Amino acid sequence: MHGDHRTRQGFTHDLKARVAAARLSATRAVNRELIALYWGIGKAIVDKQQTLGWGQSVVEQIARDLRAAFPGAGFLGPQCVGHASAL
C-alpha cells in the first residue's frame, strides 16, 4: 500500500507539472497574439492618420467603439489605443 501512495504522489506531481507547463505555454501564446493585435491596431491607426488626417478625437471614438464591441476589454481604452498607435 505504501508504494502505491508514493506512485500516486509521483504521478500526481507529474500531472501538476504538465498542467503548469501547458498553462504557461497558453499564456505565452495569448500574449504573443495580443502583442501582434496591438501592433496591428497601432499601425492601422497611424496609416489612417497619415492618409486621412485623423486626429486624437477620431482615435478616442475608435476606442469607444471598440470598448462597446468588446466590453470588459480594458486594453481598448483611449489611452491604450493611443499608445498602440504610437508604437
N, C-alpha and C positions, 0 to 999 in steps of 0.2 A: 504494500500500500504506500509506503513512504517513497518508494521510487516513482510511483505513479504521480504523486504530488509534485515531485521535482520535475518530472517530464511535463506535466501540465503547466507548471510555472514557467518553464523554459519556453514551451510552445506559446503560452500567452504573452510572454515577453517579446518573442519574435513577431507575433501578430501586432502588438502595440507598436513596435518599431516600424513595421510595414505601413501601418495607418499613419504614423507621424511622418514618414518619408513621403507618402502619397499626398498628404495634406500640404507639406512644404512644396512639393512639385506643383501641385494645383495652384497654390498661392503665387508661386513664381510665374506660372503661365498666365494667370489672370493679370498680374502686374505688368507683364510684357505687353499683353493686349491693350490694357488701359493706357500705357505709355504711348503705344502706337496710335491709339484713338486720340489722345490729347494732341499728339504731334500733328495728326491729320486735321483735326479741328482747327488748330492754330494756323497751319499752312493754308487751309481753305479760307479762313477769315482774312489773313494777310493778303491772299490773292484777290479776294473781293475788295478789300480796302484799296489795293493798288489799282485795280481795273475799274472799279465803280465809285471810288472815293468815299467808301463807307467810313463813318466816324464812330466815336465812342457810343453815341446813342443807339446806333444800329447794333453794336456788339452787346449792349445791355438788353436790347429787345430780343436778340438771338438767345441770350442766356435765359430770359424769362420764358421764351417759347420752349426751350429745352427742358427747363425745370417743370413746366406744365406737362410736357410729354413724358417725363421721367421723374415723378415725384419721389422725394427721398434720396435722390442722387445729388448729394451735397457738392460734388465736384463740378456741377453745372451752374454754379453761381456766376454773377457778372465778373467778379474778380478772377475767378478761376478761368473763365472763358477768355477774359482779357489777358491773363498770364499765358494761356495756351497760344494766343496769337502773338505773344512776344517771343516765343521760342524760336 
